[in-house]
């Protein structure tokens, strides 16, 4: 009887050792070989700087720069500068149907959200750059047309509306004539940018 109990105990110990060994082996294998999705995301981050910079939940937009060799930095910029431009130039090329104090009131609507979060995209082999930015939709634009109509520009190199949602407004920046690299970056970013829901 004692012999049988001893044999059973040995078998149980061997089974436990084999189980733990297999579990450890599978765990090690799993850590060595992360899921395909994780690998793909890591590869994308290594190549696509735009996606890498904007993939976190703290970003209200995301965009791609594909495999472009660029540096991207984030900074805050006052919206007041851009709205003051509208106030100064509305008679030159702005919409003609706005009341006299319209753009001053627009500036006031941004009083609690005075900065844009700007993603400054610098080409690493030239002086060319582009920027895309996002700010809270404090004026309450209900459609992209109204947003675009308000933020007019009389010249190149200024911000321009790209996207609108109930919560956010997204701006790009027009490239000056002859800056082909800026235009290349702009096309890739503007084709891919979207507002996080």
N, C-alpha and C positions, 0 to 999 in steps of 0.2 A: 504493500500500500504506500509506504514511504517512498519507494522507488518511483511509483507512478506519479505521485505528487511532485517529486523532484523533476521528472521528465517534463511534466506539464509546465512547471515553473520555468525551466530552461527554454521551452518552446515559446512561452509568453515573452520572456526577456529578449529572445532573438527576434520575435515579431515586432516588438517595440523598437528595438535598435534599427531594424530594416525600415520601419515606418518613419522614424526620425531622420534617418539618413536620406531617404527619398524626399522628404519634406524640405530638408536643408538644401539638397541638390536642386530642387525645383525653384526654391526661393532665390538661390544664387543665380540660377539660369535666368529667372525673371528680371533680376536686377541688372544682369549683364546684357539682356536683350529687352529693352523697353518696348512698349507697344508701338506699332507702326505709326499711329497718329502722333505720338510724342516725337518719334524720329523725324517725321515729315515737318512738324512744327519747328523743331530745332534747326533743321536744314534751311527752312524758309527764313528763320531769324538770322542765320549766318549770311544769307544772300540778300534778303530784302530788308533794307534799313528802315524803310517807312513802316512796314508791318511790325518790325521788332520794337520800334519806338512807341507805336500807338496801340499795341495789343493789350495793354493793361486796362483794368476796369476804371482807373482814374481818368482815362482819356474819353472824351465825349464824341470823338470822331476816330475813324481809322482809315488808312490809305496805304497804297503800295508805291514803292519806287523801283520795283522789280529788281534787276541786277545792276542798277545804276551805281556808279562809284561816287557816293555823296556822303556828306556829314549832315546830321540833323540835330539841331538844338531847339529847346523849348524856352520861350520867354514870354513875358507879359507886355502888352502895349496898350496905351490908352485909346479908347474909341473916340474920345473927345477930339483928338487931332483930325480924325477922318470926318466926323460930323461937322466940325468947323469948316473943313474944306467944302462941304456941301453948302453951308451957309454963305460962304464967300463966292462960290461959283454958280449958284442956282440961276442967276440972271444970264450967265454965259451959255450954259448948255443943259441946265436942269429942266425938270418937268414944269410946264407953264401953268398948270392948274392948281398949284399948291397955294394955300393962304399965306399971308405975309410972315406969320410966326411959326409956320409949320416945322421948319428944320430946327428952330430953337427949342420947340416943344419935343422934337425927336431927341435932341441932345439931353433934355431933362429926363426923358424916359429911361435913359441909361445911367441915371445917377447912382443906382445901387450896384450896377455891374459895369464899372467904368473901364475894365480892361478886357482885351481879347487875349486868349491863349494862342500864341503864334508858334507854329512849327517852321523854323527857318531851315531851308534845304539848300546847302551849299555844294556846288560841284567841286570835287577835289582837284580838278586839273585846270580850272579856269576861275575867273572872277564871277561867273554866272551863278545866279541864285534864284530861288523861288520861295514863296511862302504860302501856307494855308493856315487859316485861323478859325477859331470858334468862340462865340460869345452867347450868353443867354438871350433868348428872344424877349427882351424886356418890353419892346414896343408892341408885342403881340401880333406880329405879322401872321396872317392866315393863309397866304399863298406866296409862291416864289415870285410871281409877276410884280406884286406890290413892293416886295423887298428889293428886287432888281431896279425897279423904277425909281425908288428913293435914292439908292446908292449909285448914282451916275458918276461918270468921270469925264473930264474934258481932255485928259491926256493919258498916255501910257505910264505904267509903273505905279499905279495906284491900286488899292484893294477893289475887288469886284465880287458881287454876290454869287455863290455857287449853289448852296442848298439851304432849305428852310424846313423846320419842323415846329411844332407847338412850343418846344422847349429851347431849341438852339438855332442859331444862324451861323452859316459857314461862309467864309470869304476865301477867295484866291487872290492872286495879285497879277495884274496884267504885265506881260513882258514888254520891254522897250523894243522898238523896231530894230531888227538886225541881230538880236540876241537869240541865236538858234538853239543854244544849249538850254537856256531858260525855257524856251518853247517846248523842247523835248521833255523836260522835267514836268512842265505844266500839264502837258497832254497825258502823261502817265498818271500823275496825281489826280487830276480832275476826272479822268475816266474811272478811277477806282475809289475815290473818297466817298464815305457814307457816314451818316450819323448813327451812333449806337442807340439802340432802343432800350 
